Amino acid sequence: MATTKTNLRAGLNKGHPTTALEKRSRPSHRKGGSSTKTKFVRSVVREVAGFAPYERRVMELLRNSKDKKARKLTKKRLGTLLRSKRKLEELSGIIQESRRAGH
């Protein structure tokens, strides 16, 4: 609505001038994004609990450049190829971080 109401009964911009309320975002649109608190909690849990045995095995496969084997293993464990790819990205990122840190 580029033009404002004119407070007249007839015409293109007829009607009482009002201030438009902001539309609230729907829960379905808000869903999916992780909050900073959730990210922090997940990082603490990862730090305390460490990696699952299959994750350690996958990291070892990635270090030895057996990517296809690692992908097959994660797909078997996680169910879908998309989840598998996401997990491989996460674990390869962790390997790169540890290399940068010098471990």
C-alpha positions in Angstrom: 0.0 0.0 0.0 2.1 2.9 -1.3 -0.6 5.5 -0.9 -2.4 6.5 2.3 -6.1 6.6 2.9 -7.8 9.9 2.4 -10.6 9.7 4.9 -13.1 10.0 2.1 -16.0 7.7 1.3 -15.3 7.3 -2.4 -12.3 7.3 -4.6 -9.2 5.2 -5.1 -7.8 5.7 -1.5 -11.2 5.8 0.3 -11.5 4.9 3.9 -10.3 5.8 7.4 -6.4 6.0 7.6 -5.0 3.3 9.9 -1.6 2.2 10.9 -0.8 -1.3 9.7 0.2 -3.9 12.3 3.3 -5.9 11.7 2.5 -9.5 10.8 3.8 -12.0 13.4 6.0 -14.7 12.0 4.3 -18.1 12.0 5.8 -21.0 14.0 6.2 -23.0 10.8 8.5 -20.2 9.4 10.5 -20.0 12.6 11.1 -23.7 12.9 14.4 -25.2 11.9 16.8 -22.5 12.9 18.9 -23.4 16.0 19.2 -20.9 18.7 22.5 -19.8 20.3 21.6 -21.6 23.5 21.0 -24.9 21.6 24.3 -24.5 19.8 26.1 -23.9 23.0 24.5 -26.9 24.7 25.3 -29.2 21.8 29.0 -28.1 21.8 29.2 -28.8 25.6 27.7 -32.2 25.1 30.1 -32.9 22.3 33.0 -31.8 24.4 32.0 -33.9 27.4 30.7 -37.1 25.7 33.1 -37.1 22.7 32.4 -39.1 19.6 30.3 -42.2 19.0 32.4 -45.3 18.0 31.1 -45.1 14.4 32.1 -41.4 14.2 35.6 -42.2 15.3 35.8 -45.0 12.7 34.5 -42.6 10.0 37.1 -40.0 11.0 39.8 -42.6 10.7 38.5 -43.6 7.2 38.5 -39.9 6.2 42.0 -39.4 7.4 43.1 -42.4 5.2 41.2 -40.8 2.2 38.6 -43.7 2.0 35.7 -41.3 1.4 33.4 -43.7 -0.3 33.8 -46.3 2.5 33.1 -43.5 5.0 30.0 -42.4 3.1 28.7 -46.0 2.9 29.2 -46.5 6.7 27.5 -43.2 7.6 24.6 -43.9 5.2 24.1 -47.3 6.8 24.1 -45.8 10.3 22.1 -42.7 9.7 19.6 -43.9 7.1 19.7 -41.4 4.3 22.4 -40.0 2.0 21.6 -36.4 2.9 22.2 -37.1 6.6 25.3 -39.0 5.7 26.7 -36.1 3.7 25.9 -33.7 6.5 27.7 -35.9 9.0 30.7 -36.3 6.7 31.0 -32.5 6.3 30.8 -32.1 10.1 33.5 -34.7 10.8 35.8 -33.6 8.0 35.5 -30.0 9.4 36.5 -31.3 12.9 39.5 -33.1 11.4 40.6 -29.9 9.6 40.2 -27.9 12.9 42.3 -30.5 14.7 45.0 -30.2 12.0 45.0 -26.4 12.3 45.3 -26.7 16.1 48.3 -29.0 15.6 47.1 -32.2 17.3 
